Amino acid sequence: MKVRGTVTAATPPSAAGARPPLLEVSGLRVTYGGVVAVSDVDLRIAEGTIYGLIGPNGAGKTSMVDALTGYTRPAAGRIVFGGREIGGLRPYQRARLGLARTFQSGELFDDLTVEENLLVASERVTLGLALRELVLPRRPADGDRTNRDSVDWAISVCGLEDVADRYPAQISLGRRKLVGIARALARRPRLVLLDEPAAGLDTTESLELGRRLRTLPEEHGVTVFLIDHDMGLVLSVCDHLTVLDFGRRIADGTPAVIREDPRVIEAYLGGQHAGSGA
Ligand SMILES: Nc1ncnc2c1ncn2[C@@H]1O[C@H](COP(=O)(O)OP(=O)(O)OP(=O)(O)O)[C@@H](O)[C@H]1O
């Protein structure tokens, strides 16, 4: 378990239940053959909040994100985004509706600059484009003003102005993680799902990431679904958390509630108090 520095929210975390849900998940179940990765999980993510998902290795977090974004077909469950049932939609169709994600591996194109990576990502998502991007990354055209504005906005939100012309290999891991987030933001999503954005970051980088994340709902109207092992980060930036263990939801509530939950302390923190170093 990593417990590192904390990020002080500019405004106190809001009560997630007080706002209408942007994403509502009920009875979600993901299986791989005989393995039940996610077992009948419910979630309600309120617009304008940061919602955290934590759990030990293998708890089902990435399977959940894959199911929500359309990369895995769930065995059961209902997913409603912005009032619309999206369970039958392909990943690029969900992206078009405003559901964006990052990947643990980063997924940046090494031969494109930071800015070009974002320009590629900002283009209108179609099945053809999504497939083409997978096999043949290319330099984006510079013409579209809307894309340009979105990219400039994403660069500024993530504080990447000084590295916009650099290649991914030329910048630190912390900045690359921010490029991954900026890439997801470049399509101006309503909800961004971040899969372990703090993995590999040092304390300073993690604090910087936390500060950037808080601005997403507070200043930019982007709701965040955050998965990470960095408890210092998650407990300090999230408004609301769900804890998974062996695919099941074992706890749900504000960071203050989660810190004190004996099931979480036992299952996830191995008996060590969550707040001890946060
Ligand atoms: N493609 C797959 N095929 C078979 N089993 C899988 C597959 N992907 C995940 N699993 C299994 O599903 C369970 C949940 O895995 P998942 O990667 O979703 O957990 P996680 O909480 O994201 O873990 P981590 O924190 O290590 O990334 C694990 O038992 C894992 O071994």
The ligand as a Gaussian input file, in Angstrom:
#p B3LYP/6-31G(d) Opt

LIG

0 1
 N       -8.423000     -11.025000     -19.688000
 C       -8.570000     -11.744000     -18.568000
 N       -8.723000     -13.075000     -18.600000
 C       -8.867000     -13.803000     -17.474000
 N       -8.886000     -13.275000     -16.228000
 C       -8.724000     -11.954000     -16.136000
 C       -8.558000     -11.114000     -17.283000
 N       -8.437000      -9.831000     -16.867000
 C       -8.530000      -9.859000     -15.523000
 N       -8.693000     -11.128000     -15.092000
 C       -8.863000     -11.556000     -13.698000
 O       -9.960000     -10.829000     -13.182000
 C       -9.711000     -10.431000     -11.845000
 C       -9.792000      -8.914000     -11.749000
 O       -8.713000      -8.355000     -12.492000
 P       -8.571000      -6.782000     -12.711000
 O       -7.363000      -6.580000     -13.578000
 O       -9.841000      -6.222000     -13.157000
 O       -8.256000      -6.297000     -11.231000
 P       -7.630000      -4.919000     -10.734000
 O       -8.331000      -4.599000      -9.472000
 O       -7.665000      -3.930000     -11.829000
 O       -6.127000      -5.339000     -10.441000
 P       -4.791000      -4.419000     -10.456000
 O       -4.905000      -3.480000      -9.303000
 O       -3.702000      -5.430000     -10.261000
 O       -4.726000      -3.717000     -11.789000
 C       -8.353000     -11.001000     -11.485000
 O       -8.558000     -12.242000     -10.850000
 C       -7.679000     -11.192000     -12.821000
 O       -6.731000     -12.230000     -12.772000

